[in-house]
Amino acid sequence: MRTGIDHLVTSGTFSLDGGTWEVDNNVWIVGDDHEVVVIDPAHDAEGIAAKVENRTVRAIVCTHAHDDHVNAAPALAELTGAPVLLHPADFRLWQLTHPGRLPDADLADDQVLTVAGTELRILHTPGHTPGAVCVHAPELGALFSGDTLFRGGPGATGRSFSDFPTIIASVRDRLLGLPGDTTVHTGHGEDTTIGEERPHLQTWLDRGH
């Protein structure tokens, strides 16, 4: 059975630094008819579990620990029995949302997860948060970028735990060298491709933050 990508949009809020904003989040489900990995369990554990249906969830991968990307993680873990995975550099952020519950295992740079015979490589791409990661699936021609790269540029760096030069370095050194036809499945909004974003690096640098 060929591995594929399922997608749903969930809605809720993002809160940090005393502010709260309404947001729509992309939740990505990668796998086949038997097993999947869920990337960024946002807002609605029951809705995500319904999309998974009766498939086994091998892992719940959090690209970073902003509350809108992890707020449904423990509940989804309870519903599916899957471990929650997060880069340890984001534990401080995670604890703002889930002070009584740690992630189940760490994500590490260049770690490879396998689901339905397909490799998912973890790329540590700090900047939006210290522990931000992207998930590269070469066989699918796909990158799940969380909030590191969007259509039109890198993720926001105007709040606590973020840094503009760091995210630029992450995008330049870890992402823009991927094949140009790699589809970038983002944490919010529309897809893009590496080829579409690559020419704009200097513009982002000039724009700054």
C-alpha positions in Angstrom: 0.0 0.0 0.0 1.5 3.3 -1.1 2.2 5.9 1.6 0.2 9.0 1.4 -0.5 12.3 3.1 -3.8 13.2 4.8 -4.6 16.8 5.9 -7.1 18.5 8.1 -7.4 22.0 9.4 -8.3 22.6 13.1 -9.2 25.9 14.7 -8.4 27.4 18.1 -6.2 30.0 19.7 -2.5 30.6 20.1 -1.3 32.3 23.3 2.1 33.7 24.2 3.6 36.7 25.9 0.2 37.8 27.3 -1.6 37.8 23.9 -4.1 35.4 22.4 -4.9 35.1 18.7 -7.4 33.0 16.7 -5.6 30.5 14.4 -6.2 27.8 11.9 -3.7 25.0 12.0 -2.7 22.3 9.5 -2.5 18.8 10.9 -0.7 16.3 8.7 -1.2 12.5 8.8 1.4 10.5 6.9 1.1 6.7 6.3 -1.0 4.1 4.6 -4.2 2.2 5.4 -2.6 0.5 8.4 -0.3 2.9 10.2 0.4 6.6 10.4 2.4 9.4 12.0 0.5 12.5 13.1 2.4 15.8 12.7 1.3 18.8 14.9 -1.8 17.7 16.9 -3.6 21.0 17.1 -6.8 21.9 19.0 -9.0 18.9 18.3 -7.8 15.4 19.5 -11.1 13.8 18.7 -11.3 15.3 15.2 -7.7 14.1 14.5 -8.5 10.6 15.8 -11.6 10.5 13.6 -9.4 11.4 10.5 -7.0 8.6 11.5 -9.9 6.2 11.8 -8.8 2.7 12.7 -5.2 3.0 11.7 -2.3 2.6 14.2 -0.6 5.9 15.2 3.1 5.1 15.5 4.0 8.6 16.7 2.7 12.1 17.4 5.4 14.5 16.1 5.4 18.1 17.4 7.4 20.4 15.1 7.6 22.9 18.0 5.9 23.5 21.3 3.8 26.6 20.8 0.5 25.8 22.4 -1.5 25.8 19.1 0.7 22.9 17.8 0.8 20.8 21.0 -2.5 21.5 22.9 -4.2 18.3 21.7 -1.1 16.1 22.0 -1.7 14.5 25.4 -5.4 13.8 24.6 -4.5 12.3 21.2 -1.9 10.2 22.9 -4.6 8.9 25.3 -7.0 8.2 22.4 -4.4 6.4 20.2 -1.7 5.0 22.6 1.0 6.8 20.5 4.0 8.5 22.0 4.4 12.3 21.8 7.8 13.3 20.4 9.4 16.8 20.8 12.8 18.3 20.5 14.1 18.8 24.1 15.1 22.4 23.4 11.4 23.2 23.4 10.6 21.7 26.8 10.3 25.1 28.5 7.6 26.1 26.0 5.9 22.7 26.3 5.6 23.2 30.0 3.7 26.4 29.6 0.9 24.4 28.1 1.3 21.0 29.8 3.1 21.6 33.1 2.1 18.2 34.5 2.9 16.0 31.5 6.2 15.5 29.7 6.6 14.4 26.1 7.2 10.7 25.8 10.5 10.8 23.8 12.9 13.3 22.3 13.4 14.2 18.7 16.9 14.7 17.5 18.5 16.2 14.4 18.8 13.7 11.6 16.8 11.1 13.5 14.8 8.9 11.1 11.3 7.7 11.9 9.7 5.0 9.7 6.0 4.7 8.9 4.5 2.3 6.3 8.0 1.7 5.0 8.7 5.4 4.4 11.5 7.3 6.1 10.7 10.6 7.8 13.9 12.5 8.6 13.9 15.1 11.4 15.7 18.4 10.7 16.4 20.6 13.7 15.6 24.1 12.4 15.7 26.5 15.4 14.6 30.1 15.1 10.9 30.2 15.4 11.5 28.3 18.7 14.7 26.8 20.0 13.5 23.2 19.4 11.7 23.7 16.1 12.1 20.9 13.6 10.9 20.1 10.1 10.1 16.6 8.9 11.5 15.6 5.5 10.0 12.7 3.6 12.2 12.4 0.5 10.2 9.5 -1.0 7.1 11.6 -0.9 8.8 14.8 -2.2 7.5 16.5 1.0 8.7 18.7 3.8 6.5 19.3 6.8 7.8 22.7 7.9 5.8 23.5 11.0 6.2 27.3 11.4 9.8 27.4 10.1 8.9 28.1 6.4 5.8 29.4 4.8 4.7 30.5 1.4 6.4 33.9 1.3 9.1 33.4 3.9 10.2 32.2 7.3 8.0 31.9 10.4 7.6 34.8 12.8 10.4 35.6 15.2 8.9 38.6 17.1 8.0 36.8 20.3 9.8 35.0 23.2 12.1 32.1 22.5 12.5 33.2 18.8 15.4 34.7 16.8 15.4 36.0 13.3 19.1 35.3 12.3 18.7 31.8 13.7 15.6 31.0 11.6 17.3 32.4 8.5 20.3 30.2 9.0 18.0 27.2 9.5 16.1 27.8 6.3 19.2 28.6 4.3 21.4 25.8 5.5 18.8 23.0 6.1 15.9 23.6 3.8 16.7 25.6 0.7 19.2 22.9 -0.5 16.5 20.3 -0.7 15.2 19.5 -4.3 13.3 22.4 -5.7 10.2 20.4 -6.4 9.8 19.4 -2.7 6.4 20.4 -1.6 6.4 22.3 1.7 3.4 21.5 3.8 3.2 24.3 6.4 1.8 24.7 9.8 -0.7 27.3 8.7 -2.0 28.3 5.3 -1.1 27.1 1.8 1.6 24.8 0.6 4.6 26.1 -1.3 7.7 24.5 -2.8 11.4 24.8 -2.0 11.9 26.1 -5.6 9.4 28.8 -5.1 10.9 30.1 -1.9 14.6 29.7 -2.7 15.0 32.9 -4.8 13.7 35.1 -2.0 16.4 34.6 0.6 18.0 37.9 0.1 14.6 39.7 0.2 14.0 38.1 3.6 17.4 39.2 4.8 16.8 42.8 3.6 13.3 42.8 5.2 14.7 41.6 8.5 12.6 41.5 11.7 
